Amino acid sequence: MNDLETILAHAGCTGLSPTGDLVDPIQLSTTFQRGIDGSYPAEYSYTRSGNPTRSSLEDILARLEGGHSACAFASGMAAAAAVFATLPAHSHVVIPDDVYHGVRHLLAEFGTRWGLSYSSADMTSEESILAALTADTKLVWVETPSNPQLQITDLETVGRICRQRGVTWAVDGTWTTPLIQRPLEFGANYVVHSLTKYLSGHSDVLGGAVVSAGADDAERIRSYQTSAGAVLDPFSCWLTMRGLRTLAVRLERQCESAAAIASHLSSHPRVVDVLHPSLVTHVGHQTAKRQMRLYGAMISILVDGGAARALEIVSTTRVFQRATSLGGTESLIEHRRSIEGPASVTPDNLIRMSIGLESSRDLIADLDAALST
Ligand SMILES: Cc1ncc(COP(=O)(O)O)c(C=O)c1O
């Protein structure tokens, strides 16, 4: 098995093209020829159930996470929905207090219609996780660092609890990628990704994936992917593989800049708190140090004043772009609560930043200028 950096550098370059292409071509065909005996000689029949370009991406994702196999979906939320939709009827799900708001919304609006119930737990506390479990709990959903408050969940603790209780658990790996954290090594059953973020890496692809550790889970997710049909299209698969080829250098540089920016902001008089696990003052620093190879490139800050002050700050940046999302080459800044909607539990003085590939000196100067308004 090669190092992850080597797998990444060769993503989408299998060398199997009959015309000798170094980079595999995109295979757009929606359907595939049958043999005269009715068989499918190349194993593919119809792109919703399988496509060579998608298979290529799925194989790489499974190798990167050390899973049995992966299924690529049309978005990160389509991937998350696959995990919830394939639970047994009347399952109870535990989600973090602080979680990507789309996951909470999906369960609140639609999970309940499918017959799922859910409750939230403070995932930084073993007592809180244990208290949230019921006899019907079939899934614990983990996000670490969490979005947007960067709480750190101890993967070893969740792994132990779920093993003892016979509960399946899934980790949203969007903010970390397998280069930073590999949840299947801690016993997780699924890693879910929004490919939209670091993995594709250029803010021009919407995609998602579920990597399953075990064959049975993998088969159920595959069957759901084919039936529900929210598959990732071949062009997006190809673009994601192009992004993967540079992930290691992008992410390393983004994490390095994020740590420098977090350290700078932690002594800024107009910043009440900096939420980044690289800081020794972060309550989850020791856990993060144990389970993360790098501390990630997302930072949230709490500024002095409320929503109006936070909105004023984000309205004046010039290098940081005002937009939601993360993981691209350009740095993004946003007042988080106002995008999360009425159910948001995010503090209204929280500003979330995705650190890109610009010079960290320019980014720090931009933030200093915005904070001094
Ligand atoms: C942690 C996390 N998970 C899932 C998603 C959803 O991904 P997508 O927008 O690709 O559906 C996001 C999107 O911001 C996210 O930040």
The ligand as an SDF file (V2000), in Angstrom:
LIG
                    3D

 16 16  0  0  0  0  0  0  0  0999 V2000
  -19.1390   19.4330    7.4680 C   0  0  0  0  0  0  0  0  0  0  0  0
  -20.0290   19.4570    6.2650 C   0  0  0  0  0  0  0  0  0  0  0  0
  -20.6850   18.3370    5.9310 N   0  0  0  0  0  0  0  0  0  0  0  0
  -21.5050   18.3050    4.8560 C   0  0  0  0  0  0  0  0  0  0  0  0
  -21.7010   19.4160    4.0700 C   0  0  0  0  0  0  0  0  0  0  0  0
  -22.6490   19.3340    2.9040 C   0  0  0  0  0  0  0  0  0  0  0  0
  -21.9670   19.2340    1.7100 O   0  0  0  0  0  0  0  0  0  0  0  0
  -22.6020   19.6180    0.2770 P   0  0  0  0  0  0  0  0  0  0  0  0
  -22.7740   21.1020    0.2830 O   0  0  0  0  0  0  0  0  0  0  0  0
  -21.6170   19.1030   -0.7060 O   0  0  0  0  0  0  0  0  0  0  0  0
  -23.9240   18.9350    0.1930 O   0  0  0  0  0  0  0  0  0  0  0  0
  -21.0350   20.5970    4.3830 C   0  0  0  0  0  0  0  0  0  0  0  0
  -21.2520   21.7940    3.5560 C   0  0  0  0  0  0  0  0  0  0  0  0
  -20.8630   22.8920    3.8740 O   0  0  0  0  0  0  0  0  0  0  0  0
  -20.1740   20.6190    5.5090 C   0  0  0  0  0  0  0  0  0  0  0  0
  -19.5050   21.7280    5.8660 O   0  0  0  0  0  0  0  0  0  0  0  0
  1  2  1  0
  2  3  1  0
  2 15  2  0
  3  4  2  0
  4  5  1  0
  5  6  1  0
  5 12  2  0
  6  7  1  0
  7  8  1  0
  8  9  2  0
  8 10  1  0
  8 11  1  0
 12 13  1  0
 12 15  1  0
 13 14  2  0
 15 16  1  0
M  END
$$$$
